Amino acid sequence: MRRAAMLALLALSGSRTSWAEVCAARAEIDGDRELAARVSDQLRQLGVPEATSEAPGCPPLRAAVVRDPSGAVAVTIRGAGDRIEGRVVDDELVAAVWIDSWLHDDLAAPLWAARAVAPAPRRAGRLDRLAFGAGYEATFSDDSTAWSGVAATVNRQVGPAWLGLRGRFSSQGEVLSATAPTAAARRDLVVLATAAYPTHLGRMSIAPEVGVGLGALSTRRLEGCKPIVPVNCDPTDPSTAGCDPMCPPGGDPAIAYIGDGFATTRFTPRLAGALRIAVPLFDHVWLDGRAAIEAAPGRHAGEYDTAIKADGSAGVPLPGEPLTSYGFAIGLRVGGS
C-alpha cells in the first residue's frame, strides 16, 4: 500500500516544475556505498543527475542513506539553512521519490516536510453580533447647566453596521430662574434609534454614530421657605417676642415660596451625533467611551409661567428648555464591538 502511494508520487513528479529554470536539480548521495548507488540510479530515472561539480549559487541537495537492522532504508536530508529531515522507508525507490520531492519548488517546501497549519477561522457566535451596554453619563446644555444620569444600549450587527436602541435618563437637582428668586428640578428621558459604522485600530473599535428619537423633559417648581408667623406675635406690644417670619424645618430661605405646584412634561424629537470608542478588557467585554451632541427641536424656548393669572396676579417664571447639549459617557459593553 505504501509502495503504491510512492509510485503515484513518482507518476505525478514528472508534471511538476523543477529547479531546471533556475538551477539544475542535482543530488549528492552519501552513506552506504552500494545503497547510495541504487538510490542515485533511481534518481537518474526520475531525471535527477548526480552532483559531479559545484555550480555557484546552486548547491546540490545532500542526502545520506543507510540500511537499518530491519532492512529498511534510513534517509537523512540536509536542506537549505542546515535543516535536517529524516525518514525510514521501505526501499531505495521510495527513498529516491522522497529525495526527489525536496528538489521541486512548486510546493514551496519539501513534499513531506512538516508544515504549519493555519487555524480555521473562528465561527462567529451570538455575542459577536449582539451587544449590551450600560454606563454613567454627564451632560452640559446650552443654558449653562449640568445634568447627570445613566444610559443603556442594545445593538445588533447588520452587515458592516451596528443598529440599536439607546435609552438615557438624566436629571438636575436645582435650576435657579434668571428673573425671579425661584427654582426648578428637571428630568430628561430620551430614547434613540442608533446606527454606527465601526472601524478597528488593532483590537480597539472606533465608531461614528447617529441617532434619532424622542425625549420627554419634565420641569417641576421647587418650593422654598413658606413663612410662619409666631402665634403670640403682637406688633403693638414691645414686650412680646419678635414677629419676624420663620421657616419650617427643611425650608430654603434663598428660594421663594410660590405654592402653585407647577409641573409640566414636554415631548420633543431628538437628533444626536456621537463618537464611540471601545477598548477590550476581556473576551466580549469592552470599556466603552462616548462623546455626543444632541439637539431638541421644538423645545419650550421661553420661560414657563410668565403670563398674568386669572386672578390678576403675575406668574412667577421658571427656566425654559435647552436646545442643544453635549455629553460624555463611560461604561461597559458586553458582546461584539
N, C-alpha and C positions, 0 to 999 in steps of 0.2 A: 504493500500500500504506500509506504513511504517512498520506495524507489519509483513508483508510478508518478507520485507528485513531483519528484525531482525531474523525471523525464518530461513532464508537462512544462516545468520551468525551462527546461532545455529547449523545447519547441518554441516557447514564447520569446526566448532570449534573442533569437535571430531577427525579430522585428523591432528590437529596441535600438535607440540611438546610442552608440558607444562614444568613447573618447576620441574616435578617429578624426572628428572635425577639429579637435584642438591638440590632443596628444594621442599617439598610438597606444592602444591598450596593450600593456605588457605586464607579465607576471614573473616574479622570481621565486622559485620553489626550492626550499631547503628542507633539511631533515633527513629521514631515511632515504638513501640514495635511490634504491630500486623503486620505492613507493613514490618518491618525488618525480622520477622519470615517467611513471604511469600517469600521474596526475597532470604532468606537463603535456603528455601525449593527448590526454582528454581535452585539455585547454586548447591545444592546437586545432583539434577537430571543431571546437567552438569558435575558432577564429582568433584566439588569443595567443600570440607568439611569446617565446621566452625572452627575457631581458638579456640580450647579448652585449649591449652597450648602453652607457648612460646618455640620456637626452636632457640637456639643460632645461629646467623648469618642468620636466615631465618625469618624475621619478616613477619607477615601476612599483607595482603592488608586491609586497613581500609576504610570503606565507611559508609556514613550516608544517610538514606532515610527518606523523609517526603512527605506528600501529600500537594499540593498547593491548593488554593481555588477552582481551576477548576477541581480538582480530579486527575490531572496528578501526576506523581511521580518525585520529585526532588531528584537527586542523587549527592552527593558530595564525591569525592575520594581524599584521601591524599596519594600520591605516594612517591617514593624514593626522598630523598633530600627535603622533605616537599613541594613537588609540589602538588598543589591543582587544580582539574579539576571538573567542574560541568556540569550537563546536566538535562534537563527536558524531560522525556519520557512518553509514553502512559500508561504503566502498569508495574507490577513487573517482568514480563517475559523479557520485553525489558531492564529493569534495570539490571536484572541478566546477560543478554547477554553482556551488556556494561561492567559490572564489570569483567566478565569472560575474556573479551578481554585484560584487563590490566594484567592478570595473565599469558599470553603466551609471551615467549621471541623470537618467531620465526620472529616477525616483528621488534624486537629490540626497540619497543616503543608501547604504548597503541594503539589499533586498530584505535580509533577515535581521538587520540591526534593530536594537531596541529603540522605540520611538515614544516620545511624549504624546499622550492622547489628550486633545483639548477637551475640557469638561463640557458636558452637554449643557446648553443654555437652561437656566432655571425657569421653570414654568411659573408664570405669574399667578399669584394667589389672590384670594379675595381681598386681603388687606393691601395689595399693591394697587388696586383700583378704587378703593374706598378710603376716606379719611375723616376723622372726627377730631375736633379741637375745642379747647376752652382756655380762657385766659382773662387777664386783667387789662382794662383799657382806661386811658386818661385822655380827655378831650378838652379842647380850648376853642371857644366860639368867638365870633367877631364882635360880640358885645363885651369883650374883655373879662369873661367869666370862665371858670374851670369846672369840669364835670369829672366824675369818676364812676366806674361801673365794671360790668363783666360782659363777656361776649362768648358765644358758642357757634360752631360751624359744623356743617356736614357737607362733604363733597364727593363726587364720583367722576372718574376719568372717562371721557368720551372722546375717542381719538387722541389727538395731541393735547386737547384742552381739558380743564377741570371745571365742571359745572356744579353749583351747590347753593346752599342757603346759609345766611349769616344772620344771627339774632344778637342784638345788643340792648342792654338796659343800663342807663346811667342816670345820675341824679345830682342835684345841687342842694346843699343844706339850707343856704340862706342867700338871697339876692336882694340887695337894697335898691329901692327906687331912686332914680336920679332927681326926682322933683318933689318928693314927699318923704317924711320920716316913717316909711312903712317898708315891709319886706315880703318876699315870696319864696316858696320852695318849689322847685321844678323837677320833673321826671320826664325821661325820654325813652320810649320803647321803639326800636327800629328793626324791621325785618327786610333783608335784601336778597334778591336772586343774584348770584355772582357767577362770573366767568373769568378764569385765569389761564394764562398760557406760560407754563414754567419752562425755564432753561436750567441747565445744570453746569455748575462750576466745581469740578471734582465731584464730591458727594453732596455738596451744598446746592439747594434749589432756590432760584430767584424767579419770582412770578409776578408780572404786572397783572392787575385785577380791576375789573369794572363791576359795578353793581347798580341795580335799580330796584326800588321797593317802596314801602310805605312806613311812615313814622307817626307816632301818637305822642305829642308833647303836652304834659299836664302842668298847669300853673295853679298854685294854691296860696292864698294870703296867709302869712304868718302874723298872728296877733301878738301885740306887745303887752304892756302893763295896763290893766284895767284899774283905774284909780279907785281906792277905797277911802271914804271919808270917815274918820272916827265918829262913832255914835254919840260920844259925850262932848263933841266939839260945840263950843258956844263962842262965836267970834266977838260978841259984845262983852264977854266976861274974861278979863285978863288973867284970872286965876285958874282957868281951865287949861287942859292940855292943848297942845298945838293942833291946828286944823289943817296941816299940810297933808295932801293925799298920800296914801301909802299903796305899795304894790303887793299883790298876793304872792305867796311863795312860788318861785319859778318864773315870775314875770320879768320881762326885759324892759327897763325904763328907757332904753335907747330907741325902741321901736314903738310907734304909736299904736294904740288900741283903736281899731275901727269897728269891729263887731259885725261886719256884713257877711262873713262866711263865704267870701268869694273863692270860687274854684272853677276851672274850665279845662277841657281837653280838646285839642285841635289835631285833626288828621291831615297830613301833608305828604305829597310824593317826595321821595329821596333819591338823589343821584350821588354816586360815590366812585372815586378812583383811588387805587391803593397799590402799594408795592410790598410784597410779602417775601421774606427771606426765611428759609427753613434750614436749620443746621442739625445733622443727625446726631443723636445721643446713643441710641441702641438700634437694633433691628426693628424697623417700623415705628420708632419713637423719635420725634423731632422737637427741637426747640424752635418755636415759631415767633418771628417778629414781624410787625406790620405797621406801616405808616400810611395814613389815609387822609383824604379831604372829602367832605360831604356837603351837599347843598340841599336846602329845604325850600324849593319854590312854593309860593302860596302860603307861606307862614304869616302869622299875625305880626305885621311890622311895627305898628304903633303901640303905645301903652294901653293896657287894659283899664277899663272903668274910668274913663275921663269925662263921660257925659254927665249932664245935670240929672239928678234922680227925680222921680215922680213927686216927691215931697218938696222939691225945690232946693234940696241940699246938693252941694257939689260932690261928685265922686272923688275918691282918693285913688290915684293911678298906681298900677303895677307895671313892671317892665314887660315889653313885648318879647317876641321870639327872635332868635338869631337866624340869619340867612345861611351862613356858612360856618363850618367848624373843621378843625383838623385834629387828628388824634394819633396816639401811639398805643399799640397793644403788644403784650408779650404773653405767651402761654405754651401749652404742649399740644402737639398733634400726634395722633396715632393712626397709622396706615401709610398710604403712599404719599409721595411728595408733590 
